[in-house]
Amino acid sequence: EEQCRNKLVDRLLVNERMTHWESKGFESRRIGNVDAVISAVAQFDNFKGLADAELRQLYLKAGLPEHSSVERAAILEALRRVLLWESMPAAELQNECQDNGLLDGDPFKGTEE
């Protein structure tokens, strides 16, 4: 009974964290994996602590367009989105691309995973 109780408490804690991260814009339900969400949140927290020059380097390294006037908040938001995309399972990433009009058919057709 104690083991069952502990499992239920763990489930409630994970659900509470996933709900919290969802409310903070981390799309935890779409990612669906608590460890992947924890990693994304931790990386984003690290990004927020970087100096502007380091943050801009990460932005460019991620392949995002170079703009000298892009604000820190916009850089952080773009990097957050990249973290989310990198954390999503393939099906959710495909949905994201489809929602943004970026797919012409099935991108996985004819490929092996």
VOPAGU-2260 file (C-alpha; in pm, 1 decimal, decimal comma):
REM VOPAGU-2260
SITE   aa  ch    i         X         Y         Z
SITE  GLU   A    0       0,0       0,0       0,0
SITE  GLU   A    1     285,0     240,9      82,2
SITE  GLN   A    2     445,4     177,2    -257,4
SITE  CYS   A    3     113,8     250,5    -430,7
SITE  ARG   A    4      75,6     568,6    -225,9
SITE  ASN   A    5     425,8     684,8    -323,8
SITE  LYS   A    6     353,4     623,3    -692,2
SITE  LEU   A    7      35,2     828,5    -668,1
SITE  VAL   A    8     219,0    1114,0    -495,3
SITE  ASP   A    9     487,0    1102,3    -767,6
SITE  ARG   A   10     219,9    1121,0   -1038,0
SITE  LEU   A   11      59,0    1418,6    -867,9
SITE  LEU   A   12     393,6    1597,0    -836,4
SITE  VAL   A   13     477,0    1537,8   -1203,3
SITE  ASN   A   14     131,4    1656,5   -1305,3
SITE  GLU   A   15     166,6    1971,4   -1091,3
SITE  ARG   A   16     507,2    2053,7   -1246,5
SITE  MET   A   17     386,7    1984,3   -1600,7
SITE  THR   A   18      85,3    2209,8   -1541,6
SITE  HIS   A   19     310,9    2482,7   -1401,3
SITE  TRP   A   20     552,4    2461,8   -1695,4
SITE  GLU   A   21     261,0    2461,7   -1937,7
SITE  SER   A   22     138,6    2787,2   -1780,4
SITE  LYS   A   23     487,8    2935,0   -1827,3
SITE  GLY   A   24     480,0    2862,5   -2202,3
SITE  PHE   A   25     689,3    2546,1   -2212,0
SITE  GLU   A   26     422,8    2334,2   -2386,0
SITE  SER   A   27     494,4    2045,3   -2151,7
SITE  ARG   A   28     183,5    1854,3   -2257,7
SITE  ARG   A   29     294,6    1855,7   -2622,2
SITE  ILE   A   30     645,5    1747,2   -2526,4
SITE  GLY   A   31     497,6    1480,5   -2300,9
SITE  ASN   A   32     822,1    1377,9   -2132,3
SITE  VAL   A   33     893,7    1529,1   -1793,0
SITE  ASP   A   34    1270,9    1481,1   -1827,3
SITE  ALA   A   35    1274,7    1661,7   -2162,5
SITE  VAL   A   36    1073,9    1949,7   -2013,4
SITE  ILE   A   37    1303,9    1971,8   -1710,2
SITE  SER   A   38    1602,5    1990,6   -1945,5
SITE  ALA   A   39    1442,1    2263,1   -2159,1
SITE  VAL   A   40    1343,8    2468,3   -1853,4
SITE  ALA   A   41    1694,8    2435,0   -1706,5
SITE  GLN   A   42    1859,3    2536,2   -2034,5
SITE  PHE   A   43    1627,9    2834,2   -2066,9
SITE  ASP   A   44    1705,8    2942,8   -1710,3
SITE  ASN   A   45    2075,8    2926,2   -1801,2
SITE  PHE   A   46    2010,0    3138,7   -2110,6
SITE  LYS   A   47    1844,9    3406,0   -1896,4
SITE  GLY   A   48    2162,7    3433,5   -1688,3
SITE  LEU   A   49    2393,0    3489,4   -1985,3
SITE  ALA   A   50    2540,5    3822,5   -2083,3
SITE  ASP   A   51    2386,5    3982,8   -2391,4
SITE  ALA   A   52    2688,6    3899,9   -2611,4
SITE  GLU   A   53    2679,2    3530,9   -2514,1
SITE  LEU   A   54    2305,0    3519,4   -2567,1
SITE  ARG   A   55    2340,9    3673,7   -2913,3
SITE  GLN   A   56    2606,6    3411,7   -3001,1
SITE  LEU   A   57    2367,7    3130,4   -2903,6
SITE  TYR   A   58    2095,4    3294,8   -3110,6
SITE  LEU   A   59    2317,5    3300,6   -3418,9
SITE  LYS   A   60    2450,0    2948,5   -3352,4
SITE  ALA   A   61    2088,4    2826,5   -3351,8
SITE  GLY   A   62    2063,9    2950,4   -3711,0
SITE  LEU   A   63    1832,5    3238,2   -3633,2
SITE  PRO   A   64    1848,9    3549,7   -3851,3
SITE  GLU   A   65    2105,3    3812,9   -3762,7
SITE  HIS   A   66    1957,2    4147,2   -3667,6
SITE  SER   A   67    2167,4    4399,1   -3480,9
SITE  SER   A   68    1860,2    4559,8   -3325,0
SITE  VAL   A   69    1692,5    4243,9   -3191,2
SITE  GLU   A   70    1603,5    4289,9   -2824,8
SITE  ARG   A   71    1715,6    4055,3   -2547,2
SITE  ALA   A   72    1354,3    3950,2   -2481,1
SITE  ALA   A   73    1308,2    3856,9   -2847,5
SITE  ILE   A   74    1631,3    3654,8   -2846,6
SITE  LEU   A   75    1520,1    3468,3   -2534,2
SITE  GLU   A   76    1178,7    3398,0   -2685,0
SITE  ALA   A   77    1333,1    3265,5   -3007,3
SITE  LEU   A   78    1571,8    3041,8   -2814,7
SITE  ARG   A   79    1284,1    2917,0   -2597,5
SITE  ARG   A   80    1093,1    2818,5   -2912,4
SITE  VAL   A   81    1397,9    2633,1   -3048,3
SITE  LEU   A   82    1433,1    2446,6   -2717,5
SITE  LEU   A   83    1068,8    2344,7   -2737,1
SITE  TRP   A   84    1096,6    2225,4   -3096,6
SITE  GLU   A   85    1408,0    2025,0   -3011,8
SITE  SER   A   86    1222,6    1866,1   -2717,5
SITE  MET   A   87     905,2    1771,7   -2903,8
SITE  PRO   A   88     844,3    1421,1   -3031,0
SITE  ALA   A   89     844,4    1393,2   -3411,5
SITE  ALA   A   90     464,3    1381,7   -3436,8
SITE  GLU   A   91     425,5    1707,8   -3243,2
SITE  LEU   A   92     702,8    1871,7   -3444,6
SITE  GLN   A   93     523,0    1767,9   -3760,5
SITE  ASN   A   94     200,2    1922,0   -3623,5
SITE  GLU   A   95     389,7    2242,3   -3545,8
SITE  CYS   A   96     523,3    2258,3   -3901,0
SITE  GLN   A   97     179,1    2185,5   -4042,5
SITE  ASP   A   98      22,7    2456,5   -3823,6
SITE  ASN   A   99     275,3    2699,9   -3970,0
SITE  GLY   A  100     210,7    2593,4   -4330,0
SITE  LEU   A  101     552,8    2436,4   -4370,5
SITE  LEU   A  102     454,1    2086,5   -4484,7
SITE  ASP   A  103     368,3    1953,6   -4825,9
SITE  GLY   A  104     276,6    1596,1   -4745,5
SITE  ASP   A  105     442,4    1355,7   -4502,8
SITE  PRO   A  106     807,2    1450,2   -4431,7
SITE  PHE   A  107     873,9    1100,0   -4295,8
SITE  LYS   A  108     752,2     912,3   -4600,9
SITE  GLY   A  109    1035,1     707,2   -4742,9
SITE  THR   A  110    1266,7     767,0   -4447,3
SITE  GLU   A  111    1368,5     534,6   -4169,2
SITE  GLU   A  112    1381,2     650,5   -3810,5
